[in-house]
Amino acid sequence: MPSPLSTVNAVSPPQYTMIDLLEPCYVVLFLWKFRWKLESEGHRILGVHHTCCNEMSFLYRFSKGFVSVHGERPSAEYAKLRKESLESEFGHIVGTHSSKRVSVVYRFGPFLAFYRAAIISFHVLKLTIWRFFFRDIKERASKFRETLIRLGPFYVKLGQALSTRPDILPPVYCQELAKLQDQIPPFPTHVAIKSIENELGIPVSEIFADISPEPIAAASIGQVYKAHLHSGELVAVKVQRPGISLLLTLDALLFHMIGGQLKRFAKARKDLLVAVNEMVRHMFDEIDYILEARNAERFASLYSDCPIHGQTCNQNSKDGITNKTKNASGIKVPKIYWDLTRKAVLTMEWLDGIKLTDETALKKACLNQRELIDQGVYCSLRQLLDVGFFHADPHPGNLFATNSGFLAYLDFGMMGDIPRHYRVGLIQVLVHFVNRDSLGLANDFLSLGFIPEGVDIQSVADALQTSFGKEYNEPVI
């Protein structure tokens, strides 16, 4: 089963240095220095109150510190809108995802916040020091990746998001951070077993006939085990990392304290907080496996009829070369076992298949790589332009071909809904792009919010016209 999570065999753990031995001492000194602030300042830093985020004054400073995606200091109106957006997002995260987590954060918030801040600040300080010792940008990029792994799931997710953003980080950093997609150390199996039993309320031996002794795959949010039910069915069991909900909440709220330092170390072209704002919106949905299961079933109901063309290939036989045709199949989504699924444990059908990048294996299975990819593109366009409910993380690890010719989708933690007027806008973008209508494109970008109000549309249109090049300036249709 090609998994959306990384294979644990590819794990490359961070390298520890002598300076890491100073971390416990630094944390103790940090807490001692700020002990008198724990009670008076803790709740203000977290922005958590008994009334669940009715007052989050730090967000005002947070929003004013943003740089827009266009590299400009935001206007007062932009800052106001950003503040309202952040209040809504963080209020949703802390106020509605888990009332239990809010009470825990509130009760122990000051200590937890300062303890976590001590650990984060130590690693930021270490990066700052390394900046002067490692002049080679490749070495600095490697240290940056290792630090994100050490800091935990929130920063690993941040690194994964930034690995696809060459507009924010230099290409060397993007290449190094891309390793975070498939090189995440797993947590111990005995911890995962205990988590399964706590979530389902019965011993693992009563649930599964057998379960793999080690995870088949691991990622920042959780890891996957292969198991057999007592009925003989083969399933994938996705187990969440323990304590991740509280840790993500703390890190999301504390990140603004060190975003500037990370930006300087990584030579980021734009403010990292902008990227974080985009990531946080979906991050807490990913740790709700019940929501992921619902997403999977909704996706299956909407797109299971996406056509997949019949596949024809030549195969050698005793009598010579024969043609073999596989009938059209469709989209495949793993079946959800609801009685074995909870918020932190997801049990689903185990699917075996072939990676779309493995051309040799596809040929042996009489599957045409190009046709499968074309159908994946077709299904994606249908998601984005027709229905609006789309898979937001369709990387090669989340898509594969089954031996029977299905195009299988995995990992439904990151999904999105596009309103109808945005879908219409995206269609207009495609039409104007094909026709090289630069002014139409500029107006589309404005209506979709890709460029801010008040920008000279004609200047944007002229820039787009130049980017098309002379040979592409004639309309296609």
Buried (B, 14 or more C-beta within 10 A) or exposed (E): BBBBBBBBEEBBEBEEEEEBEBBEEBBEEBBEEBEEEBEEBBBBBBBBBEEBBEEBEBBBEBBBBBBBBEEEEBEEEBBBEBBEBBBEBBBBBBBEBBEEBBBBBBEEBBBBBBBBBBBBBBBBBBBEEBBEEBEEBEBBBBBBBBBBBBBBBBBBBBBBBBBBBEEBBBEBBBBBBBBBBBBBEBBEBEEBBBBBBEBBEEEBEEBBEEBBEBBBBBBBBBBBBBBBBEEEBEBBBBBBBBEBBBBBBBBBBBBBBBBBBBBEBBBBBBBBBBBBBEBBBBBBBBBBBBBBBBBBBBBBEBBEEBEBBEBEBEEEEEEEEEEEEBEEBBBBBBBBBEEBBBBBBBBBBBBEBBBBBBBEBBBEBBBBBEBBBEBBEBBBBBBBBEBBBBBEBBEEBBBBBBBEBBBBBBBBBBBBEBEEEBBEBBBBBEBBBEBBBBBBBBBBBBBBEBBBEEBEBEEBBBEBBEEBEEEEEEEEE
